[in-house]
Amino acid sequence: KRWILENSLYGVEQEPQMFALAVSNMVLRGDGKTNLYQGSCFDEEIFNQIKDKATAGFINPPYSQKGDNLHEWNFVIQLLNALQKNATGIVIVPVSLAIASHPLREQILKEHRLEAVMSMPNDLFYPVGVVACIMVFTAHVPHDSDSHHESWFGYWKDDGFRKDKVQGRISTEKWSEIKEKWLTDFTNRKVAPGISIRKKVGIKDEWCAEAYLE
């Protein structure tokens, strides 16, 4: 465990306060600083420090950034490019990325495979009104390398949380059971009417359950 904590966790955060908070959180939990970098994930020096190190990656990119090469897809591509081949990349992004066409979609699928997309509760970021989805990719495996590949789409809209004006979204007793069901359904790629479906998709298709569920 100590070796994993000291050698196998990597992170990049540009905002100084968030970086300090992340480091403090690691220290308080006994994890140490590990391999956290302050700066831009697009910084070549930082990128080379983490490239090909991880077998799994997670990102919640900044939404609706202004400026060249700051689209959410740019952050997703940078994450996937940093991972080892066959690694899993998990991203949480606005659902508009699953619906709207964009030139970077083609680049994504040329180099990486879309495994699954889960539609999240509409109030996930309450009180912020962004509707999000989670996408799962396999890095460095072209989407069309398997002509029979079907992506899995889940309609995960009710997580059992309740809303509070002060505390935001609060977990309830329902969440534990719902979480286990979601994880089982995803692992088994279960198909259930109105809940989940498998579908072969490409760059011109919508990448969300709502487009295909009856």
C-alpha positions as CSV (number, residue, x, y, z in Angstrom):
1,K,0.0,0.0,0.0
2,R,2.8,2.4,0.9
3,W,4.4,1.8,-2.5
4,I,1.1,2.5,-4.3
5,L,0.6,5.8,-2.3
6,E,4.1,7.0,-3.0
7,N,4.5,5.9,-6.6
8,S,1.2,5.3,-8.3
9,L,-1.0,8.3,-7.7
10,Y,-0.6,11.3,-10.1
11,G,-2.5,14.6,-10.3
12,V,-2.3,18.0,-12.0
13,E,-4.1,21.1,-10.7
14,Q,-3.5,24.6,-12.0
15,E,-5.4,26.7,-9.4
16,P,-3.0,27.3,-6.4
17,Q,-5.7,27.2,-3.7
18,M,-7.2,23.9,-5.1
19,F,-3.7,22.5,-5.4
20,A,-2.9,23.4,-1.7
21,L,-6.2,21.8,-0.7
22,A,-5.4,18.6,-2.6
23,V,-2.0,18.3,-1.0
24,S,-3.4,19.0,2.5
25,N,-6.1,16.4,2.0
26,M,-3.4,13.8,0.9
27,V,-1.3,14.6,4.0
28,L,-4.2,14.4,6.4
29,R,-5.2,11.0,5.1
30,G,-1.6,9.8,5.4
31,D,-1.0,9.5,1.7
32,G,1.8,12.1,1.5
33,K,2.1,14.5,-1.4
34,T,2.7,11.6,-3.9
35,N,3.0,12.9,-7.5
36,L,0.9,16.1,-7.5
37,Y,1.9,18.8,-9.9
38,Q,0.8,22.5,-9.8
39,G,0.4,23.9,-13.3
40,S,-1.5,23.3,-16.5
41,C,-2.1,19.8,-17.8
42,F,-1.1,21.1,-21.2
43,D,2.4,22.1,-19.9
44,E,4.7,19.8,-21.9
45,E,7.2,19.4,-19.0
46,I,4.4,18.3,-16.6
47,F,2.7,16.1,-19.2
48,N,6.0,14.2,-19.8
49,Q,6.2,13.5,-16.0
50,I,2.9,11.7,-16.0
51,K,2.7,10.2,-19.5
52,D,2.4,6.4,-19.7
53,K,2.4,6.1,-15.9
54,A,-1.2,5.4,-15.1
55,T,-3.6,2.5,-15.9
56,A,-6.6,4.6,-15.0
57,G,-7.4,8.3,-15.2
58,F,-10.2,10.6,-14.0
59,I,-11.0,14.2,-14.9
60,N,-13.7,16.8,-14.3
61,P,-12.5,19.4,-16.8
62,P,-13.4,23.1,-16.4
63,Y,-16.6,23.8,-18.3
64,S,-17.1,26.5,-21.0
65,Q,-13.6,27.9,-20.9
66,K,-12.8,30.7,-23.4
67,G,-9.6,30.5,-25.4
68,D,-8.0,28.3,-28.0
69,N,-7.6,24.6,-27.2
70,L,-9.5,25.0,-23.9
71,H,-12.6,23.1,-24.9
72,E,-13.7,20.2,-22.7
73,W,-12.7,17.8,-25.4
74,N,-9.1,19.2,-25.3
75,F,-8.9,18.2,-21.6
76,V,-10.3,14.8,-22.3
77,I,-7.9,14.1,-25.1
78,Q,-5.0,15.2,-22.9
79,L,-6.0,12.8,-20.2
80,L,-6.4,9.9,-22.5
81,N,-3.1,10.6,-24.3
82,A,-1.3,10.6,-20.9
83,L,-2.6,7.1,-20.0
84,Q,-1.0,3.7,-20.8
85,K,-2.5,1.7,-23.7
86,N,-5.7,-0.1,-22.7
87,A,-6.0,2.1,-19.6
88,T,-9.4,3.3,-18.5
89,G,-10.2,7.0,-18.8
90,I,-13.3,8.3,-16.9
91,V,-14.5,11.9,-17.5
92,I,-17.5,13.8,-16.3
93,V,-18.6,16.5,-18.7
94,P,-21.7,18.5,-19.8
95,V,-24.2,16.3,-21.5
96,S,-24.0,18.7,-24.5
97,L,-20.7,17.0,-25.4
98,A,-22.7,13.7,-25.8
99,I,-25.1,15.4,-28.2
100,A,-23.4,18.1,-30.1
101,S,-21.1,17.5,-33.1
102,H,-17.5,18.7,-32.7
103,P,-14.3,18.2,-34.8
104,L,-12.5,16.8,-31.8
105,R,-14.9,13.9,-31.6
106,E,-13.3,12.4,-34.7
107,Q,-9.8,12.6,-33.1
108,I,-11.1,11.0,-29.9
109,L,-12.5,7.9,-31.7
110,K,-9.6,7.6,-34.0
111,E,-7.3,7.0,-31.1
112,H,-9.6,5.8,-28.2
113,R,-12.6,3.6,-27.7
114,L,-15.9,4.8,-26.2
115,E,-16.9,2.1,-23.7
116,A,-19.9,3.7,-21.9
117,V,-21.8,6.8,-21.1
118,M,-24.0,7.3,-18.0
119,S,-26.5,10.1,-17.8
120,M,-26.2,11.8,-14.4
121,P,-29.0,13.3,-12.2
122,N,-30.0,16.8,-13.5
123,D,-29.2,18.4,-10.1
124,L,-25.8,16.7,-9.7
125,F,-24.0,20.0,-9.3
126,Y,-26.8,21.7,-7.4
127,P,-27.2,24.7,-7.1
128,V,-25.3,25.0,-10.4
129,G,-27.6,24.0,-13.2
130,V,-25.2,22.0,-15.4
131,V,-26.5,18.6,-16.6
132,A,-23.6,16.2,-16.8
133,C,-22.8,12.7,-18.0
134,I,-19.9,10.3,-17.3
135,M,-18.0,8.9,-20.2
136,V,-15.7,5.9,-20.0
137,F,-12.9,5.3,-22.6
138,T,-10.2,2.7,-23.3
139,A,-7.1,4.7,-24.1
140,H,-5.1,4.1,-27.3
141,V,-7.5,1.6,-28.8
142,P,-9.2,3.0,-31.8
143,H,-13.0,2.9,-31.6
144,D,-13.4,1.2,-34.9
145,S,-10.7,-1.4,-34.3
146,D,-13.5,-3.8,-33.4
147,S,-16.3,-3.5,-36.0
148,H,-18.7,-5.2,-33.6
149,H,-18.0,-3.0,-30.6
150,E,-21.1,-1.6,-28.9
151,S,-20.9,1.2,-26.3
152,W,-23.1,0.8,-23.2
153,F,-25.5,3.6,-22.2
154,G,-27.0,4.0,-18.7
155,Y,-29.8,6.3,-17.6
156,W,-28.6,7.1,-14.0
157,K,-30.9,9.9,-13.1
158,D,-32.1,9.0,-9.7
159,D,-29.3,8.4,-7.1
160,G,-31.6,8.8,-4.1
161,F,-29.9,12.1,-2.9
162,R,-32.0,14.9,-1.4
163,K,-31.5,18.6,-1.9
164,D,-30.9,21.1,0.9
165,K,-30.6,24.9,0.3
166,V,-27.7,25.2,2.7
167,Q,-25.8,21.8,2.5
168,G,-26.6,21.1,-1.2
169,R,-27.1,17.4,-2.1
170,I,-27.2,15.0,0.8
171,S,-26.9,11.3,0.6
172,T,-29.7,9.1,1.9
173,E,-30.1,5.4,2.8
174,K,-31.1,4.7,-0.8
175,W,-27.7,5.7,-2.2
176,S,-25.8,2.6,-1.1
177,E,-28.2,0.2,-2.7
178,I,-28.4,2.3,-5.9
179,K,-24.7,2.6,-6.1
180,E,-24.2,-1.2,-5.9
181,K,-26.9,-1.7,-8.6
182,W,-25.3,0.8,-10.9
183,L,-21.8,-0.7,-10.5
184,T,-23.2,-4.2,-11.2
185,D,-25.1,-3.0,-14.2
186,F,-22.1,-1.3,-15.6
187,T,-19.7,-4.2,-14.9
188,N,-22.1,-6.7,-16.6
189,R,-23.1,-4.2,-19.3
190,K,-26.7,-5.1,-18.4
191,V,-29.5,-4.2,-20.8
192,A,-32.8,-3.2,-19.2
193,P,-35.8,-1.5,-20.8
194,G,-35.8,2.2,-20.0
195,I,-32.6,2.0,-18.0
196,S,-29.7,0.8,-20.1
197,I,-28.8,-0.3,-23.6
198,R,-25.9,-1.3,-25.8
199,K,-25.5,0.5,-29.1
200,K,-22.9,0.9,-31.9
201,V,-22.2,4.6,-32.3
202,G,-19.8,6.8,-34.3
203,I,-18.8,10.5,-34.4
204,K,-22.1,11.6,-35.9
205,D,-24.3,9.8,-33.3
206,E,-25.5,11.0,-30.0
207,W,-23.7,9.5,-27.1
208,C,-26.4,9.3,-24.4
209,A,-29.0,6.8,-23.2
210,E,-31.9,9.2,-23.9
211,A,-31.3,8.9,-27.6
212,Y,-31.8,5.1,-27.7
213,L,-34.0,4.0,-24.8
214,E,-37.6,3.2,-25.5
